[in-house]
Amino acid sequence: MLKQLRTFLAVVRHGTFSAAGSAVGLTQSAVSTQIRTLEADIGEPLFDRTGRAVRLNAAGRRLLPQANEMLALASRIRHADADGLTGEWHLGAIASLQSGVLPEVLQTLTREAPGVMTRVVPGVSLALLDQVDKGDLDMALIVRPPFALPPDLYSRVIAREPFVMIAPLDAEEGPAESLLESHPLVLYDRGSFGGRQVVRFLERRRLRPSIRLELDEIDAIARMVECGLGVALIPLAGLWRRQQPLPVRVISLEEQRFHRELVMVSRLSPAESPLVALIEQALLCLDQASDDSMQ
């Protein structure tokens, strides 16, 4: 919403969409689109339009001081040192990251920026991405989508997780394809970005397993397999793989291996926000440590 608020203030200052566009480097059409988007988010018109000129109405006048305050706050966050940061940070994260690296990231954040209170928002990747794009979240840790990310958001790949097959401990020995023929599949939700990768793998291999269950949460899938409800294709992630001994058998996909990429998506770049830079560095250090431990 910050870019729409900047455009809103430019229209207030210059009096027409055309003049505001010239001031902020946008076409008149782009200014009009941003104002319509902002009005849709607010839920009411902000201007009285008379010919080419526009004038603030009552709703616009109420928004004006709040818009100035929000942009001033964003500017302070961009230019503050990490030690001086205060306030709330709204961070979205998928379930496997909440139970994986996120606690260690928040440990670093608590140590380096003690004035920041983090509100962790759960969700699936697509919903969290949409919340960052709308400005409801400052950052999200998600599975990289199979489409281009919004160009005005900052993104960085923070990890690559290989998919493996997991099977009950008492399942017979054999390659992944034979286990898919002899056991039902606990399917990683095909509506998720990772689940779509599983579906594409099955289609490429022309495999048509019997699907017994379908769900999104990786640790829940591992628990279903542990209980003998089938086999599954999931990323090598989640609390289940920290258990000793492992509760399931892990079968490599070998030359058929595929990965999911995890990305950090934020409203600001590390150059604009020391907090984003701090979180990014913590995530990349943890990913490197994980790679070293697996070698």
Secondary structure, DSSP 8 states (H G I E B T S, - for coil): -HHHHHHHHHHHHHSBHHHHHHHHT--HHHHHHHHHHHHHHHTS--EEEETTEEEE-HHHHHHHHHHHHHHHHHHHHHHS-GGG--EEEEEEE-HHHHTTTHHHHHHHHHHH-TTEEEEEEE--HHHHHHHHHHTS-SEEEEE--SS---TTSEEEEEEEEEEEEEE-TTS----HHHHHHHS-EEEE-TTSHHHHHHHHHHHHTT----EEEEES-HHHHHHHHHTTS-BEEEES-SGGGGSSS-SSEEE--GGG--EEEEEEEESS-TTT-HHHHHHHHHHHHHHHHHHHHH-
